[in-house]
């Protein structure tokens, strides 16, 4: 069905894919693994000739024996969606925010004149038919990802390329999406090329696994065999990069002493219209403590964080910082926000694409009217975020940086105000294994050096095991379990926590 022969791709003088040869048969699932910059997405985009015009492509890309590179534009349009389709990484960026999702699923069917029913497609991906009338912002991350899968299946393709289809999804939604993909491959006889940096996802879904490193194919074989007995050092490093819950070697913090509270949330309630998003939450973060707030998508984690920051007005309850209640507006709220900084999940969205690093990091100083040598303060924050030397990065634009470097810029923008608490919302969800490890090490070093406390919002229980002193589990707007990380994750008492732990994919 798909055959890549000696595929080589250059951007200018840089070779990003180096002589890759792969094949995929109908009904087969092939995983393609590697860290950021290894060439995975470039290979995926090559399949449907979606690379920018600046790319130079050599070698053969054959779909059912026909060379994609030599197709006319008319023939290529007929092949896209109908013969081969792609599920892009990050459904939140792939769906048009002003169109209903049903219209977006129907669009490829209109283009290709194929028959089909949007409601039937939604049911195939385990969504109710009425979701066709929803706009993307009305859906959770997992629902949007399933809409993208429905769109990819709309014209009955024989090949689906899925680029990080479960990135940033909670473990239960991830398990459902992967189970759905596996079922559709079996029922339809699809060929599936799945791209991920997470070997546990690929090992549980794919028949075969290929590993890219610096553009070259370094290992291929049966997926579980490659993961269990890697032959190449890079494959072994990828397998070792994800923390295993219960493994003491992956726990980066020791037993936590009792800490005096820095932040206290008391009986906080947040409503969206008639929907109660946060329901009477009590939560504390001690000085220098890392508290992981975990739970499924839609459990209220991010809403709670935004209410703490004063970005959502609570219906009732209080936020107390350093012994004083945080006001809902005015100078008191602004002074609080200087000491408590928010680190967002997606650095590409958090950074203004037109602002250079120096301006992005200096923005907080301008907002809060901080005087002194701004250039020196910015350079020091950039260095502290481990972008060294700072002079190399200060004039860079976001698109010139890797995902890990962008996240460090966001962290530098928080550090420049010398805060006492970080509220970090999924800070490593979109990062590959090696970069994730570097950001985790950075957060731990900042705690050790600065006594910085962190409220870590995550669906990643492995990350919570790795760096959190305490874990609080949120379900349907309420905290249902809280305690030391080892106790909550190894001996959970609430069924919601047990379900989250069971859903974590295992290598």
Steps between C-alpha positions, in 0.01 A plus 500: 500500500772748598864472406777749569822431313815685600299808604731796561381854583711817520408845629770712344830334594345308790410136443198427723412155361785276396443205263192355673345183357170374645194306387147456632242239399117516526380416849845569647590762760851644487628727776761765429683620812766759572564822687418848369707580194554134410303537174176320597256769390702570186459134400123526571459814292702344216238227460237750379743754352423759766857622554572868431643598162836572664547127569706292254376142484688206352399134482161339438168534682263235362129469582366174354797506263438857377769761565355791699787725394410479131121536539327795334321739734166365386605142571651598835175669604309185408736291717494724809216410739362236261797259483719631781424745780685650793414576863714798597653554842298735720133492405452843663708654221367284215127578532355827375367682809213675314350192331290229660686170517234321294561739210874439526454122492273536196744723309724223358189303399373803305838551336520139386132443428485201732191390686500478875322612812664727755294356784608145411864609495466662842349184642788297354740711704276467808352850497125576508348614170391834646866603540490583127343833600778586746782745442855385583518709818196313634683165488768352727844414368409133463178584316682729258756228433218256418347759265835510316495121472142510365611756241793280400260206447231700319594397145589139582880517455713188504794672672492729806805689626457601865754755629505495883122433516491477881736780603364697799203265554434356844583133546140377489413697184835390353413135566159547336647673192765230460239227545282672239788522252588133553136395447463705181819351355367151566148570368597698189832339415669840508871552485604724789825693535502634858761752609586561864789565737326279760614139461234374742227630266659340195576170675135462598357591159739409218612174342841631398712787626760707318728744685645816345803682635633815334307415186632145466320172562695333781274209596192312380320186614193367683387783728507319834834336420660833407378659824588204723841430346622813318816452298583866435602733787254766385208257521611400849519869598146562373371201698675617817385863473143444618465450875346178629264542795636303793859489375720672764760577233251734330401684817697825505395624846531353847246491783352847537514673839194689621510847345336823610218585253577764240179467298166390645177450307196482725159368389541644149202476263503599130190486279463524122136595465315205651806275495708471818859465378669522843304371796614601849875439456745522790867485401833615644852538358784534749810714465738330258255212450394336171133401503366312197134559416398204284178389338326433173430763234201704611550424870548871579881516540565793268188685615625474859841635395342793316279577802809500724664750263191723500426422133162347592280657766392233749141478614625456856805404702836661569859495374755576772865573417765533769231543765302775324185461293554580130266777383293448186622816327719805527857547617482215748421250222777643283751470786394138552547421130854630517581239765302217336580433135314281251686265262266389222480162328570599139800732472435558130162655589628680811768691307419782258646384165609857420683563829864410542611316811628816672157667458304191607702462819494875577121528468436423869750767603314757291157394628612527861709815453823342619790742461874446486707344227230314306747347254706354785190363676379338177839347422527361855153340476581346162823356639319367809254324266806325349510682168873563496659723396204736516644714221446211260122499560393855590436610139338172389136475396291210638492309170880492501503300825419140582202411719724453801671833444163674465388350832818630664422848364156479664664393828753785468210743460366374832837501678586857402255625766659280768173330598449280804253261336463358148164373377616267223219370276621185317852648455646192323192350330605598148872426541690190397669269748846652515381863508240408761777367724694824462198715595426277800861536615471877458186518718669295773813715486293818533338359811838409649663835418210743547265314736240535224167329570306344210138406443543250217185435297532179303326190374839325495523281809858405411600865525322527834692193625823654378496843667194557721509501880123471521225407254141629496254319273217700346178345369188683383617824658588360843817377669424132564840389633810673630821393670870419458578404139617147580189422702248643251662343192596163647200441729216717367180498702258663252373320190580803280867483606506123449356543148766760415780270622358200310486699176868595500659312207782267598819431306 
